[in-house]
Each structure stands twice: as structure tokens, then as C-alpha cells.
Amino acid sequence: MRKVLFYVPLVLFLALALFLLSGLFSDPRERASAALDTALPDFALADLMQPQHIWTPEQLRGEAFLLNVWGTWCPTCNAELGYLTELRSQGVKIVGLYYELPRDPAFDAPFDLAVLQQDVTQKLAQHGNPYQFNILDLQRSLALDLGVSGAPETFIIDANGVVRAHHIGDINPQVWRTKLAPLYQQWSQP
């Protein structure tokens, strides 16, 4: 009995080491999304540039599109804007979901929509504007419901409003060609 107890810490150590080692070889961008194959969560969110217009999932139905989570504060998002703009010119419909960083009222100035709109306009003029429109998700409610962990992230939504694919990270020519284009074409077919 004593010999068995002697090996328990060794077995626990080896099990922990194997678990941690498996994490070294996994791709953090390849995370299964709970939103896959489900309808877009219910939401009613304002258009970033025309806040009087409220977007709902029903208004987005009818054709497949990319839902791209982004922010002006995100350097990777800014880097992918040019390529996304090329995709839009090729007929790919892209909707932006603007992901606002949380603010600490003790340190940050209060939210100012006009300043954000100016920043977005400037960034899109500088790097290209791939978006049909941008949905403003100030409370990050839709982003949380979709399981977004940061930006950029992109979802392929089919014509019926069902989430069909989720990609974490930027979209570049290789990612588009090898991973997303086949899925987008599949779900764009009538």
C-alpha cells in the first residue's frame, strides 16, 4: 500500500505535464464556437453611422454575408481592412460589428459617439471600407452571445441567418483561399 501511495504524486505530475504539453501544440485560433449551426442571437443594435437605424437579425436575412468583428483600436483589424475591401469589390457582402473596448469611468472619458464616428470614418478612409454598414455593439451583448473573445473575428452567416463558420484572427489571401472562400461559396448558393 505504501508503494502505491509513493507513485500517486508521480502519476498526477505526469498527467498534468501531458495536459499542459498538449496545449503547446494546439492552435488558439481553432476554437469551436458554440454559435455554429445556430441562428444569430436575437439583438436590436444601432447602426454606428446612423444610430437612429436599429438592426435586427431579421433585417440581415436574404443573402449570405461575413460578420466581421473589429475596432479602430485593433492593429490586426486595421491591417485586414485592405484585403476585406478587395473581397467586397468581388461581391462578398461584409457587415461590421464594431467591438468597443470596455471603459473604466474612473480613468476614461465618457463615451462620445461623434468621436467614435470620426475615428471610424478616418480609419476606413485610410485603409479601405469593406463594410456595407457597421453595427455598434457598445455593451458587447451580441459579441458575447456569439462567443467572441476579441477582434478580429469573422463569422459566415447564411441567407437564413444561421452561423455557419467562425474564424479567429485576420482574413488574408491565404486564410480566405484555403479556409473561408469554400465555406462562403457553399453557403452563398441559393
LUMTIMAR-359785 format. One line per field, with one value per residue: residue number from 1; residue in three letters; x, y, z of N, C-alpha, C in turn. Coordinates in Angstrom, 1 decimal, padded with zeros to 4 digits. Example, Ala and Ser with C-alpha at 12.3 -4.5 7.8 and 13.67 -1.06 7.14 Angstrom:
2
num: (1;2);
residuo: (ala;ser);
n.u: (013.2;012.8);
n.v: (-005.7;-002.2);
n.w: (007.8;007.1);
ca.u: (012.3;013.7);
ca.v: (-004.5;-001.1);
ca.w: (007.8;007.1);
c.u: (013.2;012.9);
c.v: (-003.3;000.0);
c.w: (007.8;007.9);
REM end
This chain:
190
num: (1;2;3;4;5;6;7;8;9;10;11;12;13;14;15;16;17;18;19;20;21;22;23;24;25;26;27;28;29;30;31;32;33;34;35;36;37;38;39;40;41;42;43;44;45;46;47;48;49;50;51;52;53;54;55;56;57;58;59;60;61;62;63;64;65;66;67;68;69;70;71;72;73;74;75;76;77;78;79;80;81;82;83;84;85;86;87;88;89;90;91;92;93;94;95;96;97;98;99;100;101;102;103;104;105;106;107;108;109;110;111;112;113;114;115;116;117;118;119;120;121;122;123;124;125;126;127;128;129;130;131;132;133;134;135;136;137;138;139;140;141;142;143;144;145;146;147;148;149;150;151;152;153;154;155;156;157;158;159;160;161;162;163;164;165;166;167;168;169;170;171;172;173;174;175;176;177;178;179;180;181;182;183;184;185;186;187;188;189;190);
residuo: (met;arg;lys;val;leu;phe;tyr;val;pro;leu;val;leu;phe;leu;ala;leu;ala;leu;phe;leu;leu;ser;gly;leu;phe;ser;asp;pro;arg;glu;arg;ala;ser;ala;ala;leu;asp;thr;ala;leu;pro;asp;phe;ala;leu;ala;asp;leu;met;gln;pro;gln;his;ile;trp;thr;pro;glu;gln;leu;arg;gly;glu;ala;phe;leu;leu;asn;val;trp;gly;thr;trp;cys;pro;thr;cys;asn;ala;glu;leu;gly;tyr;leu;thr;glu;leu;arg;ser;gln;gly;val;lys;ile;val;gly;leu;tyr;tyr;glu;leu;pro;arg;asp;pro;ala;phe;asp;ala;pro;phe;asp;leu;ala;val;leu;gln;gln;asp;val;thr;gln;lys;leu;ala;gln;his;gly;asn;pro;tyr;gln;phe;asn;ile;leu;asp;leu;gln;arg;ser;leu;ala;leu;asp;leu;gly;val;ser;gly;ala;pro;glu;thr;phe;ile;ile;asp;ala;asn;gly;val;val;arg;ala;his;his;ile;gly;asp;ile;asn;pro;gln;val;trp;arg;thr;lys;leu;ala;pro;leu;tyr;gln;gln;trp;ser;gln;pro);
n.u: (000.8;001.9;003.8;002.2;001.0;003.3;003.7;001.6;001.8;003.7;002.3;000.1;001.6;002.7;000.3;-000.6;001.5;001.3;-001.2;-000.6;001.4;000.0;-001.4;000.6;000.8;-001.6;-003.8;-004.6;-006.4;-008.2;-010.8;-013.7;-016.8;-019.7;-021.8;-022.0;-023.9;-026.3;-029.0;-028.5;-028.0;-030.7;-031.1;-031.1;-029.6;-027.9;-027.1;-023.8;-023.0;-025.5;-027.3;-030.0;-031.1;-032.0;-030.7;-031.7;-031.7;-033.5;-033.5;-031.1;-031.3;-031.6;-029.4;-026.1;-023.4;-020.4;-019.8;-017.9;-016.0;-014.6;-012.4;-011.3;-009.2;-007.7;-004.9;-004.5;-007.0;-007.1;-005.1;-006.3;-008.3;-007.8;-007.6;-010.1;-011.7;-011.0;-012.3;-014.9;-015.2;-015.2;-017.7;-018.4;-020.4;-020.1;-020.5;-019.9;-019.2;-018.9;-016.7;-016.5;-014.1;-014.1;-014.8;-013.4;-014.9;-013.5;-011.1;-011.2;-012.5;-016.0;-018.1;-018.2;-020.1;-019.8;-017.1;-016.2;-017.4;-016.0;-013.4;-013.8;-014.6;-012.3;-010.3;-011.4;-011.3;-008.6;-007.6;-009.4;-012.8;-014.6;-017.2;-020.7;-022.3;-022.0;-022.6;-023.2;-022.0;-022.1;-022.4;-021.4;-023.1;-024.1;-021.7;-020.8;-022.8;-022.3;-019.9;-017.5;-014.1;-012.3;-010.9;-009.6;-012.5;-014.4;-017.5;-019.3;-022.4;-025.4;-028.0;-030.3;-029.8;-028.2;-025.4;-022.6;-019.8;-016.8;-014.1;-011.1;-009.0;-007.1;-008.3;-006.7;-005.2;-004.4;-005.8;-008.4;-008.5;-007.9;-009.5;-011.9;-013.2;-014.2;-016.2;-017.8;-018.7;-020.1;-022.3;-023.4;-024.8;-027.9);
n.v: (-001.2;001.2;001.6;002.1;004.6;006.1;006.4;008.0;010.9;011.1;010.1;011.9;014.2;013.5;013.3;016.0;017.2;016.1;017.1;019.9;020.0;019.2;021.5;023.2;022.5;023.1;025.1;028.3;029.8;028.0;027.3;025.8;027.1;027.8;029.0;028.0;026.7;027.6;030.0;033.5;035.2;036.9;040.3;043.9;046.4;049.5;051.2;052.1;054.5;055.7;056.1;056.2;054.2;050.9;047.7;044.3;040.7;039.7;041.6;041.1;038.8;036.9;036.9;035.4;036.5;038.0;038.5;040.7;041.2;044.0;046.8;050.2;050.5;048.2;046.8;044.6;044.3;046.7;046.2;044.1;045.4;046.4;044.1;042.9;044.9;044.5;042.0;042.8;044.3;042.2;041.2;040.1;040.2;042.1;042.7;044.9;044.5;046.5;046.5;047.7;048.7;047.9;050.5;052.3;054.2;055.7;056.3;056.7;059.0;059.8;057.9;058.9;059.3;060.8;061.2;058.6;057.9;059.7;058.7;056.1;056.8;058.1;056.0;054.1;055.5;055.7;053.0;051.5;050.7;048.0;047.5;047.0;048.2;049.2;047.7;048.8;047.6;048.4;047.5;045.0;042.8;041.2;040.3;038.8;036.9;035.5;034.4;035.8;036.5;038.5;040.8;040.7;038.9;036.7;035.7;033.5;034.0;032.5;032.7;032.4;033.4;031.8;030.9;029.8;029.4;030.2;032.3;033.0;035.7;037.5;038.1;037.1;036.7;034.0;032.7;033.3;032.0;029.3;028.5;030.1;031.0;028.7;027.8;030.2;030.3;027.9;028.4;030.6;029.8;029.6);
n.w: (000.0;000.7;-001.2;-003.4;-002.8;-002.9;-005.6;-006.5;-006.5;-008.6;-010.8;-010.9;-011.5;-014.0;-015.5;-015.4;-016.7;-019.3;-020.1;-020.1;-022.0;-024.3;-024.8;-025.9;-028.5;-029.7;-031.7;-030.9;-032.4;-033.4;-032.2;-031.2;-031.9;-030.0;-031.2;-033.8;-036.4;-035.4;-035.1;-035.6;-032.6;-030.9;-031.3;-031.1;-032.3;-032.8;-035.8;-036.5;-037.9;-038.4;-036.0;-035.5;-036.9;-036.3;-036.2;-036.7;-036.4;-038.3;-040.4;-041.6;-043.0;-046.1;-047.9;-047.9;-045.7;-044.5;-041.1;-039.5;-036.8;-035.3;-034.5;-034.2;-032.6;-032.9;-034.2;-035.9;-037.0;-038.5;-040.3;-041.9;-043.2;-045.9;-047.5;-047.0;-048.2;-050.9;-051.2;-050.9;-053.2;-055.0;-054.7;-052.2;-049.4;-046.6;-043.2;-040.6;-037.2;-034.7;-032.2;-029.2;-026.8;-023.3;-020.9;-018.2;-016.0;-014.1;-015.1;-017.9;-020.4;-020.8;-023.0;-026.4;-029.1;-031.4;-031.6;-031.9;-034.4;-036.0;-035.8;-036.9;-039.5;-040.4;-040.2;-042.0;-044.3;-044.6;-044.8;-046.3;-047.0;-046.2;-045.5;-045.7;-043.8;-040.4;-037.3;-034.1;-031.2;-028.3;-025.6;-025.9;-026.2;-028.3;-029.3;-027.1;-027.0;-029.3;-028.7;-028.9;-028.4;-028.8;-031.1;-034.4;-035.4;-037.4;-038.8;-040.8;-042.1;-043.1;-045.7;-044.3;-041.8;-040.2;-038.3;-039.8;-040.0;-038.2;-037.6;-036.0;-035.8;-038.4;-041.7;-044.5;-047.8;-047.9;-045.8;-046.7;-049.2;-048.6;-046.4;-045.8;-048.2;-049.6;-047.8;-047.7;-050.4;-050.5;-048.7;-049.9;-052.1;-053.7);
ca.u: (000.0;002.8;004.5;001.2;001.0;004.5;003.6;000.4;002.3;004.3;001.2;-000.5;002.6;002.8;-001.0;-000.6;002.5;000.7;-002.2;000.0;002.1;-001.0;-001.7;001.7;000.6;-002.9;-003.9;-005.7;-007.4;-009.1;-011.7;-015.1;-017.8;-021.0;-022.8;-022.1;-025.2;-027.5;-029.4;-027.9;-028.8;-031.7;-030.5;-031.6;-028.5;-027.9;-026.1;-022.7;-023.0;-026.8;-027.8;-031.5;-031.4;-031.7;-030.5;-032.1;-031.3;-034.5;-033.1;-029.9;-031.6;-031.8;-028.2;-025.0;-022.5;-019.4;-019.9;-016.5;-015.9;-013.4;-012.3;-010.2;-008.1;-007.1;-003.9;-004.7;-008.2;-006.7;-004.3;-007.1;-009.3;-007.5;-008.0;-011.6;-012.2;-010.9;-013.3;-016.2;-015.3;-015.5;-019.1;-018.6;-021.1;-019.4;-021.1;-019.1;-019.7;-017.9;-016.4;-015.9;-013.4;-014.8;-014.3;-013.4;-015.2;-012.6;-009.9;-011.5;-013.5;-017.2;-018.2;-018.7;-020.4;-019.3;-015.6;-016.0;-017.8;-014.9;-012.3;-014.1;-014.5;-010.8;-009.7;-011.9;-010.8;-007.1;-007.3;-010.4;-014.0;-015.2;-018.5;-022.0;-022.7;-021.4;-023.5;-022.5;-022.3;-021.5;-022.4;-020.8;-024.0;-024.1;-020.4;-020.8;-023.7;-021.6;-018.7;-016.3;-013.1;-011.6;-011.0;-010.7;-013.1;-015.3;-018.5;-020.1;-023.8;-026.1;-029.1;-031.4;-029.4;-027.6;-024.0;-022.0;-018.4;-016.2;-012.7;-010.5;-007.8;-007.3;-008.5;-005.7;-005.4;-004.3;-007.0;-009.6;-008.5;-007.9;-010.5;-013.2;-013.9;-015.1;-017.4;-018.7;-019.4;-021.1;-023.5;-024.0;-025.6;-029.4);
ca.v: (000.0;002.3;001.8;002.7;006.0;006.7;006.7;008.9;012.2;011.0;009.9;013.2;015.1;013.2;013.7;017.4;017.6;015.8;018.1;021.2;019.8;019.2;022.9;023.8;022.1;023.4;026.4;029.0;030.3;026.9;027.0;025.5;028.1;027.3;029.6;027.3;026.0;028.2;031.3;034.6;035.6;038.0;041.6;045.2;047.3;050.7;051.4;053.0;055.9;056.2;055.5;056.1;052.9;049.7;046.4;043.1;039.5;039.6;042.5;040.6;037.6;037.1;036.5;035.1;037.6;037.9;039.4;040.9;041.9;044.8;048.0;051.1;050.3;046.9;046.9;043.5;044.7;047.7;045.5;043.3;046.2;046.5;042.8;042.8;045.8;043.7;041.0;043.5;044.6;041.0;040.8;039.5;041.1;042.2;043.6;045.1;044.5;047.3;046.0;048.8;048.2;048.4;051.7;052.5;055.6;056.4;056.7;057.1;060.0;059.1;057.5;060.0;058.6;061.6;061.0;057.3;058.0;060.4;057.7;055.1;057.4;058.3;054.7;053.4;056.3;055.4;051.6;050.9;050.4;046.8;047.2;047.5;049.0;048.7;047.6;049.2;046.7;049.1;046.6;043.7;041.8;040.3;039.7;037.8;035.8;034.8;033.8;036.5;036.7;039.7;041.2;040.5;037.6;036.7;034.7;033.4;033.8;032.1;033.6;032.2;034.0;030.8;031.0;028.6;029.3;031.2;032.4;033.9;036.3;038.3;037.4;037.5;035.9;032.5;032.3;033.3;031.0;027.9;028.2;030.8;031.1;027.5;027.9;031.3;029.9;026.9;029.0;031.6;029.2;029.6);
ca.w: (000.0;000.9;-002.5;-004.3;-002.4;-003.3;-007.0;-006.8;-006.9;-009.9;-011.8;-011.1;-012.2;-015.5;-016.2;-015.6;-017.8;-020.6;-020.4;-020.5;-023.3;-025.4;-025.1;-026.7;-029.9;-030.2;-032.3;-030.2;-033.3;-033.8;-031.1;-031.6;-031.4;-029.6;-032.1;-035.1;-036.8;-034.7;-035.7;-035.0;-031.4;-031.0;-030.9;-031.7;-032.1;-033.6;-036.9;-036.0;-038.5;-038.4;-034.8;-035.4;-037.6;-035.5;-036.9;-036.0;-037.3;-039.4;-041.4;-042.2;-043.8;-047.5;-048.6;-047.0;-045.5;-043.4;-039.9;-039.1;-035.5;-035.5;-033.8;-034.7;-031.7;-033.1;-035.3;-036.8;-037.8;-039.5;-041.4;-042.8;-043.9;-047.3;-048.2;-046.9;-049.2;-052.1;-051.2;-051.1;-054.6;-055.7;-054.4;-050.9;-048.5;-045.3;-042.2;-039.5;-035.8;-034.1;-030.8;-028.3;-025.6;-022.1;-020.4;-016.8;-015.8;-013.2;-015.9;-019.3;-020.7;-021.2;-024.4;-027.3;-030.4;-032.5;-031.7;-032.5;-035.8;-036.7;-035.8;-037.8;-040.8;-040.7;-040.3;-043.2;-045.5;-044.7;-045.1;-047.2;-046.3;-046.8;-044.8;-046.1;-042.7;-039.1;-036.2;-032.9;-030.0;-027.2;-024.4;-026.4;-025.9;-029.5;-029.3;-026.0;-027.4;-030.4;-028.1;-029.4;-027.4;-029.1;-032.5;-035.3;-035.6;-038.5;-038.9;-042.1;-041.8;-044.4;-046.1;-043.3;-040.5;-039.3;-038.2;-040.5;-039.7;-037.2;-037.8;-035.1;-036.4;-039.6;-043.0;-045.5;-049.0;-047.7;-045.0;-047.5;-050.2;-048.1;-045.3;-045.8;-049.5;-049.9;-047.0;-048.1;-051.6;-050.2;-048.1;-050.7;-053.1;-053.4);
c.u: (000.9;003.5;003.5;001.1;002.2;004.4;002.5;000.9;002.9;003.3;000.5;000.3;002.6;001.5;-001.0;000.4;002.0;-000.4;-001.6;000.8;001.2;-001.4;-000.6;001.5;-000.7;-002.9;-005.0;-006.7;-008.4;-009.8;-013.1;-016.0;-019.1;-022.1;-022.9;-023.4;-026.4;-027.8;-028.7;-028.7;-029.7;-031.0;-031.2;-030.5;-028.4;-026.8;-025.0;-022.8;-024.4;-027.5;-029.3;-032.0;-031.0;-031.7;-031.0;-031.7;-032.3;-034.1;-031.9;-030.1;-031.8;-030.6;-027.1;-024.1;-021.5;-019.8;-018.5;-016.5;-014.5;-013.5;-011.2;-009.0;-007.2;-006.2;-004.1;-006.0;-007.9;-005.9;-005.1;-008.1;-009.0;-007.9;-009.5;-012.2;-012.1;-012.0;-014.7;-016.3;-015.5;-016.9;-019.4;-019.3;-020.5;-020.1;-020.2;-019.8;-018.7;-017.8;-015.7;-015.3;-014.1;-014.1;-014.4;-013.7;-014.3;-011.4;-010.2;-012.6;-014.8;-017.3;-018.8;-018.8;-019.8;-017.8;-015.4;-016.3;-016.6;-013.7;-012.5;-014.0;-013.1;-010.1;-010.1;-011.4;-009.3;-006.8;-008.3;-011.6;-014.7;-016.7;-019.7;-022.5;-022.0;-022.5;-022.7;-023.0;-021.6;-021.4;-021.8;-021.8;-024.1;-022.8;-020.3;-021.6;-023.1;-020.3;-017.4;-015.4;-012.2;-011.8;-009.6;-011.2;-014.1;-016.2;-019.1;-021.5;-024.6;-027.3;-030.3;-031.0;-028.7;-026.1;-023.4;-020.5;-017.9;-014.7;-012.1;-009.2;-008.1;-007.6;-007.5;-005.9;-005.3;-005.4;-008.2;-009.6;-008.6;-009.0;-011.9;-014.0;-014.7;-016.4;-018.4;-019.4;-020.4;-022.4;-024.1;-024.9;-027.1;-030.0);
c.v: (001.3;002.6;002.4;004.2;006.8;007.2;007.7;010.3;012.2;010.9;011.2;014.2;014.8;013.5;015.2;017.8;017.2;016.7;019.4;021.1;019.8;020.6;023.6;023.5;022.4;024.8;027.2;029.6;029.3;026.5;026.9;026.5;027.5;027.9;028.9;026.5;026.4;029.5;032.4;034.9;036.8;039.3;042.8;046.2;048.4;050.6;052.4;054.4;056.5;055.6;055.4;054.8;051.7;048.5;045.3;041.9;039.4;040.4;042.0;039.4;037.9;036.7;036.3;036.3;037.2;038.9;039.5;041.8;042.7;046.0;048.9;050.9;049.1;047.0;045.8;043.8;045.7;047.1;044.7;044.1;046.3;045.2;042.6;043.7;045.2;042.7;041.6;043.8;043.4;040.4;040.2;040.5;041.0;043.2;043.7;045.1;045.2;046.9;047.1;048.2;048.7;049.6;051.7;053.9;056.4;056.9;057.2;058.2;059.2;058.9;058.7;059.4;059.4;061.4;059.6;057.3;058.7;059.4;056.7;055.6;057.6;057.0;054.0;054.2;055.9;054.0;050.9;050.6;049.2;046.6;047.8;048.5;048.4;048.8;047.9;048.4;047.3;048.2;045.2;042.6;040.8;039.6;038.6;036.6;034.9;034.1;034.5;036.7;037.9;040.0;041.1;039.0;037.7;035.5;034.7;033.1;033.5;032.9;033.5;032.8;032.9;031.0;029.7;028.4;030.4;031.1;033.4;034.4;037.0;037.4;038.0;036.5;034.4;032.0;032.3;032.2;029.5;027.5;028.8;030.8;029.9;027.5;029.0;030.9;028.8;027.5;030.1;031.1;029.2;028.3);
c.w: (000.0;-000.5;-003.5;-004.0;-002.8;-004.8;-007.4;-007.2;-008.3;-011.0;-012.0;-011.8;-013.7;-016.2;-016.4;-016.7;-019.2;-021.0;-020.8;-021.8;-024.5;-025.8;-026.0;-028.2;-030.5;-030.8;-031.6;-031.1;-033.7;-032.6;-031.6;-031.0;-031.1;-030.5;-033.4;-035.2;-035.9;-035.3;-034.9;-033.7;-031.6;-030.5;-031.6;-031.4;-033.2;-034.7;-036.3;-036.6;-038.5;-037.2;-034.7;-036.1;-036.7;-036.3;-036.1;-036.9;-038.5;-040.6;-042.2;-043.0;-045.3;-048.4;-047.5;-046.9;-044.5;-042.3;-039.3;-037.9;-035.5;-034.6;-034.3;-033.9;-032.0;-034.4;-036.3;-037.7;-038.8;-040.6;-042.4;-043.6;-045.5;-048.0;-048.1;-048.0;-050.6;-052.3;-051.5;-052.6;-055.5;-055.4;-053.1;-050.0;-047.2;-044.4;-041.1;-038.2;-035.0;-032.6;-030.0;-027.1;-024.4;-021.5;-018.8;-016.5;-014.9;-014.0;-017.3;-019.3;-021.0;-022.7;-025.2;-028.7;-031.5;-032.7;-032.3;-034.0;-036.6;-036.8;-036.9;-039.3;-041.3;-041.0;-041.6;-044.4;-045.7;-045.2;-046.0;-046.3;-046.9;-046.4;-045.6;-045.1;-041.5;-038.0;-034.9;-031.7;-028.8;-025.9;-024.7;-026.2;-027.1;-029.5;-028.3;-026.4;-028.5;-029.9;-028.6;-028.2;-027.6;-030.6;-033.2;-035.2;-036.7;-038.5;-040.3;-041.6;-043.1;-044.6;-045.1;-041.9;-039.6;-039.4;-038.8;-040.3;-038.8;-037.4;-036.8;-035.8;-037.7;-040.8;-044.0;-046.7;-048.8;-046.9;-045.8;-048.5;-049.7;-047.1;-045.5;-047.1;-049.8;-049.1;-047.4;-049.4;-051.4;-049.6;-048.8;-051.8;-052.7;-053.2);
REM end
